[in-house]
């Protein structure tokens, strides 16, 4: 299918493929409702891998062609591979996504009381519009690790009989001063505090003591335990079909779990590839990929070294392996919003329902911080997509001087890998309720599967 027009992809698919699109996205919806943090993503991915014959690479002394392996890094990122028939020195086919999303993290000392109301103090994670996070239902998810090493898993706010949580906002009747502020300043980061209790124990013990009493009785949590906790507050909206035609999906966390899910499903459908197929599910992308679970760490290099050494190759060949490798940086892009067309160069923009999105480069303004794919690799990817009837589009993030963004592409490009950004265009990116097209979701899956098998 040649890239010859900008017609809706729905006009290019058969009824049979349309049914495949809807069936695939039914399972994707279930995933979005079950998985809302990076730790939950790792558990989901690990179970799917094990159920499909993958083994922990640390449990194997030797790895051969056809073997399926994975490696978990600190329970917050995970890498998987199917060893190909070609020598590893010929390179890898890598699809790299991330499993963290914008959210609200609890501060280390979060609980306080004011005017008989008890609240949690938060520190927002990733690029958000702070006003979007007020007056919506939130759920509490994550872990608490006690000094004994005991780990308590937390997931409160999703079930019908769970309590919910929210951040209040000033009523419009009294908000004249607030409304005069810039949108970015109207809600301060220090006011993204979550309401969690109101009943005092007595005249001398307030609602904070009541909340602490409940936490201890129900969950075994002491106030000091929050010091060694990773607690995230995320929207408790259900992922649902969007529109009368049910052609779209509305859900929290599609950046970037849409690419994580589609690349995982693609890997599970690969059998006996010629080139070793590798999937990256990274953490910390939303805050610069730093830390020992982000892509700037050497953890992924360590996984590839294990692959090299356990296939009886010299681990000093790591640089050669990377320089011969190809990668799709699987992250979302911005679909053109008809209400904000002025933010886009319409000739170089993505559209909902027009297929998987290729971005030759990202970055901001003068391509600052960009990974810019070379023409030879772009030509290779174009040919792959067109020869396999994958519906795709080519775009930039928005108008040149408005801002910009990036993915993990530059990190792998710095190692010598040929990389291009390739993902799903969405509306309302980084909001509590992002929108994707089912056709684009399916085309991402089809792209990653084709790339693994190419």
C-alpha positions, 0 to 999 in steps of 0.5 A: 500500500503506497503512501500516496494520499492522506485519506482516512485509513478506514477507507482503505481496510477491508471488512475482515481487517476492520473486524480484526482491528476491533477485536484487537482493541477489545483486549487493549481496553482490558489491558488499560483498565488493569494496568496503570503504573510501570510496576503493574506493566512489568508484572503484566508483561512478565506473565504474558512472556512466561505464558508464551515460552519466555525464560529469565535470561539469568536462569540460562547458561546458553542461548540459541537461535529460537530461544525466548528470553527476558530480563527484569530491571528493578521491577520497573523496566523489562526487556525481552528477546527472541534469538534469531537465526542470524548471528547477533553481530549482524544486529538486532531489530529493536522496538522500544517503548516506555511504560511510565506515564504522567501522574501524581506521586506522593511526597515522602512526608505526605499527610497533613491536616488543615481545617479538619480536612486531611490531605496527601501532598503530591509532586507531579511526575512528567509534563502535565497541565496542572488544572486538568488534574483537579476535580477528577476521581483518582486511584491510589496505586503502588508499593510501600516497603517497610524497614523489615523488607515487607512489601505492601501492594496498594490499589485503592479507588478502582473497584465500585466499593472502593473509596475515591480521591480527588483534588478540590478547586475553587468555586467560580463564585470566588475565583475572580483572581484565579481566573485572571492568572495565566492557565499555567499559573492558575493551579500551583504544583503545591496545591495539587493535594489530595483530599483523603479524610474529614472525620476527627477521632475526638476534640484532641485527635483530628481527622489525620489521626483517623486516617492514620488509624484506618491505614494501620488497621486496614493495610498495616501502614504507619505514617513513617512507612511513606518514606520508603514508598512509591505511591502514584495517584492516577485517574480512575476513569475506565478506558472505554470505546469513544464515539457513536461508531466506537472507532476510538479509545478514551483512556488514561496512560495511552502515552505510552502503554499503547505502544508497549501493548502493541509491541508486546503483542507483536513480539508474542506473534513472532516465530523463528525470526532471522534477526534477533527481535528485541522489545524494550519496555522502559521506565522514566521516559517522561522525566528524561529517561534518567535513573537506573530504570531509565534508558540512560542507564547501562541496564539495557546494554547489560541485557544485550551483553548477556545475549552476546555472551550466552550465544558464545560470542565475545561481549566486547562486540557490543558496539558492533552489535549496536551499530548493525542494529535497527530500531523503532522508537515506539512512542506516541505522537500528536494527532491534529486537533480540529479545535487547535489546528493553529498549532500544527503545520497541516502539511506535516501533521498526523491525523486520527485514523490515518495509520501508524505515525513516522517522525523522522526527527523530534526535538524542539525548535531547531531540532534541539535534542533530536534524533534525526533518522538518516534517509537510507533508514527512512527509505528502508522503513517506507519500503517495509511498510508499503510492501506489507500493506501497513497504513502509515503517515509521516509527520512532525510534532507541531509547528516549528517554534511552538515547542517540541518533545522527544522520545528514547530514540536519541539514547539508542542512536547515540549507541550507533543504532539506526532509529526512527520514531514510530507510534500512535498519534493521540489527542489530549496527550499527557492529559488524564483522558487521552484519545487514540484511533483503533485503526492506528493502534492496530497499525502500530501492532502490524508495523512492529510485527512486520519489523520483527519479521523483516 
